[in-house]
């Protein structure tokens, strides 16, 4: 059932289809940088890594492929690079059919997950590699290599061997080595995965800056949803080889169109429910709440709402009018420092997690307290299971 | 906000005195583990070498008996003899040719084994390479003597097709024997080196506009260098001093350094000259090997 929901792509779920339909037309009018049409990739007879994917990546955008490991995001990237070829379907780069064109004949470059810097060459030679292979003349190689070393702030390190550089510096060399070729599309395969948290955050912003500076289409593969949300213009969430949803960071976070995306991106409360009327659902446990819902009355759904959209009140009357109120009991309290998470038992199989910012005025609740869980109808969506 | 560095700092302070003591104890323990090997090498490798070196300065009695008296440089001066040079050049040529051909034939084979996807396939192929070692080298060389001899399969085939005649006791026969004997010695180190190559580097090269052959030349080949060096040393050195193969397959006709040295200790009864020849080859090899490794800037 979950699969079925994920299988629906752009045109099938939620309030978004019309919105996307417009985007699609626009995209086909202005040529897209990369487009997948019914792309499937099988390894052997058993493994379907990518399963009938359609994507259009616009020229100049920062596009992320997001998903858990094994969802097919890296395979998709490798098919753009030419390191894998689709079993079925077509991959086009700026309208040109790629077919089984080898990687050296494609106008794209890749920043590899482990950087894949040539250990027997120094930084300059690593960066110059692509230009030399293309037969660019010596003086131009020299200037362009120098410029890209400056662009990634590695000035003065040109003669070092990669193993004499820190992880962050190696990462920059990998980036410069790809960018120096001025590819039409830059592919990045979890380029920040090997860095520590602080450096990763700095590099995220830096990558975004570099992207807007060079104006090249970036296709970025990551399993880190926060990274994808921070950097991307648009995100494609993938699951089990299929596209689960494509949209801007806001769309993906605020209006996930299926349970997989809702659960994978950010924290989410899930409460089993049944549709009882127009945008009305009855939660397991009895409360009827208003929430975005499509489907017919009687359909089994899951109510999804972000923990930070929930508020707690002591009594029914305290909550503002026009909002949903679900009575429950505090089951557990978890202290995070900047916030406190209350697990509230509302009589359903799953608890509702309520995240309350830890500020002096915030009321503290104890385990066993009766509370009202309050949320705005717009913050909640009922999704098919 | 705490600094990342602070969090990573070790909690306990190590007493430097204690640490030094522990290191010393550790290094002693290492020495004891290696002691049997040291003792063995001292008695059966270093001492004999010293004896050989000493004998190279000895003199001979009228009947050719080595005398540990009247120390002189005669046998070292004899190294300048034109005959020695002819034999040395021939041996060197054979050894170089054998090394090059072993590398040329061995590399694609090692590459092919190393790039098999399944580990079990790779292991099986490596075992095939090692199988000849399960029988004695001498026996295998005699087998070649049969194959290359008058009624041997190789000779029969060559005569039937008109491509070659009898090869036994000719230079090609010696060459075939050397190549056969030393091929596994290049395949194994090459395999080890190629198998270790990170293939994403080759992918990166392809991604950076290198064709398949350019990627091989610029990335795969330089990264297999440790295997090429180890393999060529393992083939070149024993080929240069080969004795059994030229003796059995070359007959008396193709004298190489190895046979020439044996002759000095045997029929010619000139131990000092045999000793000076051996010492000279050893010294040249040692210097050459050192230079070879140094030029790459790494020790194997």
Interface residues (C-beta under 8 A of the other chain):
Chain A: X81 X82 X83 X102 X103 X104 X108 X109 X110 X112 X113 X114 X116 X117 X118 X119 X120 X129 X130 X133 X134 X177 X178 X181 X196 X198
Chain B: X4 X198 X200 X201 X203 X204 X205 X206 X207 X208 X209 X210 X211 X212 X214 X218 X219 X222 X223 X225
